Amino acid sequence: MFYHWILREPSLALGIPVYLCAVVAFPLHLGWLGVSWAGFASYVLLAAALFAVVDFVSQRSLYPSLTSVVPQTLLSFLALAVPAALMFAIGAALGPLDETLGEEVCAAQGAMESDTPEAESDDLFDVTADCIGDR
């Protein structure tokens, strides 16, 4: 029964993956990258506002005016803030471990890890350590 009900409600069926990405994937990645708490708070506010605006657009009959989106933004913020903050904290704790591991790999090869912006941006796609020096 539940399975068939979800298929008849596409906004719910498509909203759940979007919510999970907004609460799990993006905050974890932001924490991993070392974004500040102020940057994370900006992300959560923007995500809550976007959720409220999409709800306003998709279900216009529930909102008498555009100003009624503000309370919905607050409710969206509360639904996003706590789980997203937990994932952000986990990402922030795991991010330095990745950096330490790269330094240890380079030290085992008798080299040093490159901390240039090019090497750091490369880490998003290539997780192997960027070692410089004698091998």
DACORNOR-V135641 format. One record per backbone hydrogen bond with DSSP energy under -0.5 kcal/mol. CO is the residue of the C=O (numbers start at 1). NH is the residue of the N-H. If there is no record, write none. Layout:
co:CO nh:NH
co:CO nh:NH
This chain:
co:1 nh:5
co:2 nh:6
co:3 nh:7
co:4 nh:8
co:5 nh:9
co:6 nh:9
co:8 nh:10
co:9 nh:12
co:9 nh:13
co:10 nh:14
co:11 nh:15
co:12 nh:16
co:13 nh:17
co:14 nh:18
co:15 nh:19
co:16 nh:20
co:17 nh:21
co:18 nh:22
co:19 nh:23
co:20 nh:24
co:20 nh:25
co:21 nh:26
co:24 nh:28
co:25 nh:29
co:26 nh:30
co:27 nh:31
co:28 nh:32
co:29 nh:33
co:30 nh:34
co:30 nh:35
co:31 nh:34
co:36 nh:40
co:37 nh:41
co:38 nh:42
co:39 nh:43
co:40 nh:44
co:41 nh:45
co:42 nh:46
co:43 nh:47
co:44 nh:48
co:45 nh:49
co:46 nh:50
co:47 nh:51
co:48 nh:52
co:49 nh:53
co:50 nh:54
co:51 nh:55
co:52 nh:56
co:53 nh:57
co:54 nh:58
co:55 nh:59
co:57 nh:60
co:59 nh:62
co:60 nh:63
co:62 nh:64
co:65 nh:68
co:66 nh:69
co:67 nh:70
co:68 nh:72
co:69 nh:73
co:70 nh:74
co:71 nh:75
co:72 nh:76
co:73 nh:77
co:74 nh:78
co:75 nh:79
co:76 nh:80
co:77 nh:81
co:78 nh:82
co:80 nh:84
co:81 nh:85
co:82 nh:86
co:83 nh:87
co:84 nh:88
co:85 nh:89
co:86 nh:90
co:87 nh:91
co:88 nh:92
co:89 nh:93
co:90 nh:94
co:91 nh:95
co:92 nh:96
co:94 nh:98
co:95 nh:98
co:95 nh:99
co:96 nh:100
co:97 nh:101
co:98 nh:102
co:99 nh:103
co:100 nh:104
co:101 nh:105
co:102 nh:106
co:103 nh:107
co:104 nh:108
co:105 nh:109
co:106 nh:109
co:106 nh:111
co:107 nh:110
co:112 nh:132
co:116 nh:120
co:117 nh:121
co:118 nh:122
co:119 nh:123
co:121 nh:124
co:122 nh:125
co:122 nh:126
co:125 nh:127
co:129 nh:131
co:130 nh:114
co:132 nh:112
